[in-house]
Amino acid sequence: MYNQISASLNDFIDNELSLDSVQKKTLLRKQKLTLSDSLKKGHWTSNLCLIASNLAKKNPQDIASALIPLLESKSEIAKVELAGPGFINIFLTREAFLNQLDNAHNDPNYFLNSSNTSKEKIQIEFVSANPTGPLHVGHGRGAAYGDAIGRILERLGHEVSREYYVNDAGRQIDILACSIFLRKFECFNKNEFPESAYKGSYILEIADAIELDIDITKSEKESLIDNLPNDNEERIDTLIERIKINYPETWSKIRDFGLSYVIESIREDLTKFKVIFNNWFFESSLGELSDKKSEISKALAKVQKDHAYEKNGAIWLESSKFGDDKDRVIIREDGRGTYLSADLAYHRNKLDRGFDTIINVWGADHHGYIKRIEATIEAMGYSKKQMQVQLVQFANLFENGSKVKMSTRSGNFYTLKQLIDDIGPDASRFYYLSKQADQHLDFDIGIARSNSKDNLYYYIQYAHARISSVEKKFLELSRPLPKKFNNVDFDDCDELLQMALSAQFVIKSSGESLQPHLIIYYLRDIAQNFHQFYNNVNILNADERYKNNIMRTLMIVKSVIASSLHLLGIEPLENM
């Protein structure tokens, strides 16, 4: 019905309203045809009369008086009412209402085919945690979010590529290698281990796993750690430098092994979390500034020509010209690139791969970095509109009223793997997605484990399992599941069916706004309505005339719940 009503509205705009081409274009963009949230207001609602009144300089009632007879001439429409300041409520015939439900159930793209959304090639880069240790529960939210919007965008017809950016060229990797070295050769007592080193048990695991053909004497160890600076950061940097100079081959082996070990553990955890990346992009592949043929050199050369200058021996990007708060250093006085120079080269690489849109999923602490990257994109000659940034707040996990620690450096933290092992990947994903991504999220794993109404995940899954149970009992009575509705005078299912129809529009809105939590809000509402329906209607003992439509309703609700959960990377449960 969406297509038919939309076509009638468009014909009215073209043939009955005296508008110029610009006004028509504006009206087509702004007028909306939406499902009513209550059947008391009809099945469909349009704001056409309201929007058109401003453009045509006519009273909305006058426009409606011309439009309503046109719509009511359609055999599928029972009546049309003018409501409010210029809305029209469209009531379908019962047959048309049920037919659109059958069509929607049989064709998952029933409504989406009517969308004018252009199909794009989209890249989503998310998680991208430094490969210095296991993913903690804070990283899980970005993983769930990035994967979910990828699934939703694919559902809307876009070509989506998921990418993990591996920062394998930074100082943090040196600290990782240093930490492993110090543990491997037991250079410090436990209580004396450098404050700025990584201290987790995983460091010991890596140290135990690596095989080296070298031993270090007691005097060598003492020389290595002797006379270190008091400052924590200077202390770790001095240790790194000493190890690199005195044990270059061992350093390289430990660094490469440790990096590979951590990356592989991250891959395994994400796979358990049902997050699969199309590409793992390594920062080191951008090359070095010393190599004029490297990607980073080419990218910097591109902006240096017209949008950079030298000051105090450093090279500055004129980023303020492109909306940044101030100019930024891209090459330090000693010739080394900054973090921004690597990000500049990386985004050039992304855009040159032919993506229409790139979506960066960053932690909320990167808010101030958005303008910088937008500036570098503009300076390189691309449009900043090609990039979208979605900020994700870290999730806070509670257990028994106490906040779970998440510090990778201290080594005392609750990992994503532990969460998955505890409540499962599906429940974990659900709670990560249960709130708008840029808002703080607190959730209690005690509630997530419970089989109660307080556990929204359980409450929604129970609705799906309940319907599965009813279907099973129905089949046990040698009753085949119905394939279409009967046009009988029974409207107890109608409000639930109207809500089921809205799923496709929720999905579309979720994809366009990049807000997967809208689907969870929808699932909450339809589960609540189903449970009320289940308690009010004696399904298996209902009047024989109505059983077909009751079961058909349950089948559609079940399908809607299942397809919505799948878009979030969650498997619907048949039994609870």
Buried (B, 14 or more C-beta within 10 A) or exposed (E): BBEBBBEBBBEBBEEBBEBEEEBBEBBBEBBEBEBBEEBEBBBBBBBBBBBBBBBBEBEBEEBBEEBBEBBEEBEBBBEBEBEEEBBBBBBBBBEBBBBBBBEBBEEEEBBBEBBEBEEBBBBBBBBBBBBBBBBBBBBBBBBBBBBBBBBBBBBBBBEBBBBBBBBBBBEBBBBBBBBBBBBBBEBBEEEEBBEBBBBBEBBBBBBEEBEBEEEBEEEEBEEBBEEBEEEEEEBBBBBBEBBBEEBEEBBEBBBBBBBEBBBEBBBEBBEBBBBEBEEBBBBBBBBEBEEEEBBBBBBBEBBBEEBBEEEEEBBBBBBBEBEBEEBBBBBEEEEEBBBBBBBBBBBBBBBEEEBBBBBBBBBEEBEEBBBBBBBBBBBBEBEBEBBBBBBBBBBBBBBEEEEBEBEBBEBEBBBBBBBBEBBBBBBBBBBBBBBBBEEEBEBBBBBBBEEEEEBBBBBBBBBBBBBBEBBEEBEEEEBEEBEBBEEEEBEBBBBBBBBBBBBBBBBBBBBEEBBBBBBBBBBBEBBBBBBEBBEEBEBEEBEEEBBBBBBBBBBBBBBBBBBBBEBBBBEBBBEE
